[in-house]
Amino acid sequence: MAELMTHLSDPPPSLSVWDITQKGYEKKRGKLLAPYIPQIQGVDPSLQIDNRIQASSQSALQGSKHNKSRVANTRDERFRSDLHTEAVQAALAKYKERKMPMPSKRRSVLVQSSVEACTPPDTSSASEDEGSLRRQGRLPHSTPYQGHGHPAVEHWFNRVIQGSSTSSSASSTSSHPGGRSVTTSNTTAHAALNANAAATALADLMAHTQLDNHSAPPDVTGLSERSSLHAERPQVASVRGITRGYNHHTNVMETADGVPVNSRVSSKIQQLLNTLKRPKRPPLREFFVDDFEELLDVQQPDPNQPKPEGQQMSPLEGEPLGVVTNWPPSLPAALQRWGTTQPKSPCLTALDNAGKPVYTLTYGKLWTRSQKLAYTLLNKLSTRNEPLLMPGDRVALVFPNNDPVMFMVAFYGCLLAELVPVPIEVPLTRKDAGSQQIGFLLGSCGVTLALTTDACQKGLPKAQTGEVATFKGWPRLLWFVTDGKHVVKPPKDWHPPMREASNDIAYIEYKTSKEGSTMGITVSHSAMLAHCHALTQACGYTEAETITNVLDFKREAGLWHGVLTSVMNRMHVISIPYSLMKVNPLSWIQKVHTYKARVAVVKSRDMHWSLLAQRDQRDISLTSLRMLIVADGANPWSISSCDAFLNVFQARGLRPEVICPCASSSEAMTVAIRRPPEMGVPPPGKAVLSMGGLSHSVIRVDTEEKLSVLTVQDVGQVLPGALICVVRVEGTPYLCQTDEVGEICMSSGSTGVAYYGLPGMTKNIFETIPVTSSGVPINDRPFTRTSLLGFLGPDNLVFVVGKMDGLMVVSGRRHNADDVVATALAVEPMKFVYRGRIAVFSVSVLHDERIVVVAEQRPDASEEDSFQWMSRVLQAIDSIHQVGVYCLALVPANTLPKAPLGGIHISETKQRFLEGALHPCNVLMCPHTCVTNLPKPRQKQPEVGPASMIVGNLVAGKRIAQACGRDVAQLEDNDQARKFLYIQDVLQWRAQATPDHPLFILLNAKGTVASTASCLQLHKRAERVGAALMGRLNTGDHVALVYPPGIDLIATFYGCLYAGCVPVTVRPPHPQNLATTLPTVKMIVEVSKSVCILTTQAIMKLLKSKEAAAAVDIKSWPMVLDTDDLPRKKSPQMYKPPTPEMLAYLDFSVSTTGILAGVKMSHAATSALCRSIKLQCELYPSRQIAICLDPYCGLGFALWCLCSVYSGHQSILVPPLELESNASLWLAAVSQYKVRVTFCSYSVMEMCTKGLGSQTEALRLRNVNLACVRTCMVVAEERPRIALTQSFSKIFKDLGLSPRAVSTTFGCRVNVAICLQPNRLGKLAEQGTSGPDPTTVYVDMRALRHDRVRLVERGSPHSLPLMESGKILPGVKVIIANTETKGPLGDSHLGEIWVSSPHNATGYYTVYGEEALHADHFNTKLSFGDTQTVWARTGYLGFLRRTELTDASGERHDALYVVGSLDETLELRGMRYHPIDIETSVIRSHKSIAECAVFTWTNLLVVVVELEGSEQEALDLVALVTNVVLEEHYLIVGVVVVVDPGVIPINSRGEKQRMHLRDGFLADQLDPIYVAYNM
């Protein structure tokens, strides 16, 4: 205890971690300063004891002393009820000093969204089996884990500032590579260190520093020992005697290779990494099995695990059923006897919510009222002159829990009429938890009639017609009210048939399975009678005894004792409604006292509640009780409830031996019950079992490891007349050994008979044949599986340690949900969990069960309280059960779905968790510790030599993967433009030859023509620009063109060429968003070394405005000219370049990885590009094409500015920006001009699908018709987005769009047009010059991670559809090369796409900051094979595949498939992942995820999701995202960031800018709704 005291006296985490969001900053600043002021005066933080904690721990100590003195009975001291709490405290005491990054949350999310969150406690309910909040039998004795390095989860007691990894321990041991341990004592230095840390961290916070070096994230999850003088590895738990270093660096937090990290987010991530440094599993032998099925690590059983050693158990028989002379032949016969011979005898007393008796039903009344109801049901209800009900029909009984009298009359009325009652709960709303399943049960039982009371019928939800509404999933029911005025007195000569108890069905009791489905258990008349007989004998019931019943009288023990056996013995039942227990938990004890009841039937919860309220009542006596039946005696917390109850009430006359726990299940009914003392049975037994043993289904009486024990009490002896045995849970029902836990099976005439309408399940459960180890059946009688897990102890006592429903098998070890609940409830502060409401269940993720704990938190709990409690629970469960919790979620009070009597509806909770509908207010996921079956990390094998590779390919019959477009030289066409070497010459020639031929039409947002240009007009405008430049600039100068999309841009481009300048097209800044768009403009202008900017007057003003000055240095712009009003003068002469190899223009673009790259396009390449596109798309002057692309770079620029001039066709220009105000602009234009060929980008396509998806009808009415479109090409530099193109085709099919029209293109920086897929069009279609339809293949995503292509069938697991990127352009050659060896690859192998073509760019003009890296991008050669050709590397992974289709020349068509950009891929666990694949899985996981982007930071996978829904759904996403990435990609997500829609940056091509996002995340600029750090 002294040790515990010191743990408790450490200060709490008033600031365990900073809030990531800016909004939380001010609030935290004051908090941060506070704790450091005293330290600066030189006081060690560990000496500052927080009085509050100290006081509370002292009171806890006094409390436990007080408990000790109160133990008046003779039970062993070690069974004190508070020991479990101490065990948990001791377990937690081991985890000193470990930090976990606390999730960050936006303020608005902190506001609890539940309206009921503040309901006063008595209106809500408690968990059905809440029991005592403490469980017995754990002694505080801390033993270190063997062989488990635990993740360094910081303890919460020490105040730590999170910006530094200063540890507050007095000495630190660091290990050096040489293995010498150096111990330094730095107590005095500590205060100074901490002060320094505080100051630095605050400085970081205030400066809000941004991190500049994200470029090379160090691998900190590797298991290698790295050590350097100044950066020790941050603190790590010691594993198997290797001590790890503690670091005392205060100024900056450093990642493992000493990169200083100064941002709050990155320091949180660093904390997270510190907790992950040592995985819980031993290091894997790193090897990679060369096999497509990535092998999940199968858990090998531990050779040292305990195994059962006893002999085979022998079945245990209860005492024989006694012969009773005047025992009635059936239950209705008993009722007839008492109703006629003892009519005045009381049968049932009902109480109201104040505890006053409302009505006492006598046996006479019960008999006459049941007869009336029976007669009415059989004779007075008819449809079309046929009686509605026949004997044997099922009837639903829908009675509220506070009306036992009406229920009893209805139940016996049905029995007398030989109808089968099916008692169910009253449906309160149309969406009750589990209500749909009840409906399914009623439907399968063929129920058409429901009996209910008048009051209840009035309260049911009604339809418009005034009739009772049909509940979701329910059959159509007739509702019959059984109150007096609706039933008829039978005629004198009518008597209900009295038969001997037969095997016909007497009633059906419902039960809900672990999965949430509802089954009806049929009980025959003979079983009902036999069960009453057995209970009468076991409990020693005598005639006219008084019994109080607190349980639900509709099912299980409440029904068996309080409705059936009571009538058998003419007993008087005092029924205590649940609503009264909520108001007055002592009511049942008061009634025992008032009525001198001999027997009480309760649950542990009722005992526990009465303890909390017992101080009010002094004058209660329980001396009359001869039997206190504890119906859930099999629960782990029942023993402590019994003990605690006895401690208090022994002084009020309660004798210890009258407490009789029993065990039962819906299927087997009562299995065992402790006999009352007068029967002379052996004394009760207790077992203190090792949890570790139990998890292997082995009984080991507690060893020295006192923490991990479970104390269980016996549930008495077998029921009279029954035979029970214990069998293995899975597989063949072999008998267990004597020291093995298994499922208890029972053979008796008093069990349920079947699941109604489910013969298969019935056979498994109700007709089990247990066999001996040699396979011989032990008996010819069938046994019923009870769903109770247990064993037979000494003195023939039955012990139960769990239920099948709560069984969770994790990595081959078994854990019981109730045990985990008990541990969680013992964690201080116990009051944190609202009314003890905790649900524990397992979900299957990646081929193993994972434990999920969901608790309701008190309405007043703060964020820090929650996080602290969660950390403690994780550690307690880990220590005591040696199992990791996968997910721990807290929900607001009163929000978990409730079971009928107020408990938690577990299956419904699980369902909501899996659907993402729980809406937790706090979540901690710990996949890193739980998931130990990931595939082995891949280690690449040494490469095979080049020669053997070629030989291997030839032997395998594989061809080398290369393909080419048509040969340009052989294509004879009347291409006039070929005569000209320079594109500007083509324009001059067109201006002379066809001056009035229209080249361009620009549309505005309204769809009207904004401007046009003919050949001559364009030439004239270009001349003006050329003339203006010639006077001012030298030839070869670079000129930035900053124009909105339009004809000005095209004219100034040609003007620059006329003047011999090199144009650079630049997207203009966005006036509403200068801060982010203007710096990019500035950067391109500077990097391209432009000496002049040409633009419009409006943009010129913007560039020099006050707002611009805030974003960039506006004084450093080069000369800016506006071209709006240039003088009309001709330039003296045009500039003629000396050679076509001269630079024509620069093409600048920002890649998705955030790199700004400009490529050089020569005049020769420009002409070759135009010619190639002309041939592929069959463009000539009579053609019209519509372009909805940005004209600033890549193919978009070429189509907008170059192709029309070269080929002479007319281009209809639609600026994509205009679609934001008019989504139908592009499609309307295509329809209006009857365009056959059109180009767009993915972002345009997305705007159309999202914006017009629901408006196709309106568009049709506006005569938009897309039947004219032969081909619609999406210009892209990425893998084709099949889902988007398919949904686009599907939506606009109604407007006549051909399903074959949409195809894709592919280009990149080194070659802007590699593939274009025009569909069959024009007069050449008959000759078949254009390519076949694009093909789609399905590849195995797992093989792809290993750089292999494995084709699979559509719909097979892990399949990924890939669409070919289009037909390779004329003159283009493509080959697939190995990224490492630079050797050629075979057909269908994944490698880098290399391209050779006359229109390749000639090189990077500049790659910002990384020139050296990219030298080989444009001129590289194969390492073997064809080593002469010069190729350019595209930087994209893909593969070639020879298809069955043929092209024009009769050659088989080679399809190129682009898989993704090499720069974007994530290297994780030795495998290569494409972000888009992970993102697709994530987006599918929940309907509210609008968009997703993933990136890695220091080897952690960070997933950012945009939430399109209410903020309360934010935390639902954390578990779903983690699950889906584990299941489908075998990766553990490190951080889940939930943000608002539109936060993920997207470029003009519609590609995600993941690196910008990463930088924004690390610099804390995303304003996330929630950030979860998975532990």
Disulfide bonds with the S-S distance in Angstrom:
none
